[in-house]
Amino acid sequence: MRWYCRYALSYRDVEELTQERGWRVEHASIYRWVQAYSHQLGKHCRHHLRPTSHAWRVDEVYLKVKGQGKWLYRAVDKYGDTLGFLLTAKRDAFVSKTLLPQDAQCLK
């Protein structure tokens, strides 16, 4: 179940991983486990995560996404961890500064 929650895997991908390790688990069982226990797993793991800092900054980068130019704004704490991000077609520093502080505080 942790593989499904941590990585971008489908239930059938997790079923295949368990079969490689010699376990016979159906994808429907994994679905039921995720529905039943993911909330508890999230609460338990939250205590072990490194807390984010109250000091953070906005990082701005120009990227090409599928051949089109985009602006990526990231809120980064002093440890280099991403707190939030915004991808826009146009460069708009005002919007990034008004949106990212709220996103960064929500994700802390």
C-alpha positions, 0 to 999 in steps of 0.5 A, spaced: 500 500 500 505 504 501 508 503 494 501 506 491 501 512 496 508 514 495 509 513 487 505 514 481 503 507 480 496 503 478 493 498 483 495 493 477 502 495 477 502 494 485 499 487 484 505 486 479 510 488 484 507 484 489 507 478 484 515 479 483 516 478 490 512 472 491 505 474 494 499 473 491 495 479 492 489 482 487 489 489 485 482 489 488 484 488 495 490 493 494 484 498 492 480 496 499 487 497 503 488 504 500 481 506 502 481 503 509 488 505 511 491 510 507 488 516 512 491 512 518 498 511 514 498 518 513 497 521 520 502 516 522 508 518 517 506 525 518 510 525 525 516 522 521 517 528 516 522 533 516 518 540 518 518 545 514 521 552 515 518 558 516 523 562 512 522 561 504 523 564 497 520 564 490 524 561 485 522 563 478 524 559 471 522 559 464 521 552 461 519 549 455 513 544 456 511 540 450 514 545 445 510 551 449 514 556 453 511 556 461 513 560 467 514 555 473 514 559 480 516 555 486 516 556 493 522 553 496 524 553 504 531 554 506 532 546 506 531 546 498 524 543 499 518 545 494 512 547 498 508 549 492 508 551 485 505 555 480 505 553 472 503 559 468 503 561 460 505 568 461 510 571 466 506 574 472 510 576 478 504 579 482 500 573 481 505 568 483 507 572 489 499 573 491 498 565 490 504 562 493 504 564 500 497 561 501 499 555 498 506 554 501 502 555 508 497 550 506 502 545 505 506 546 511 
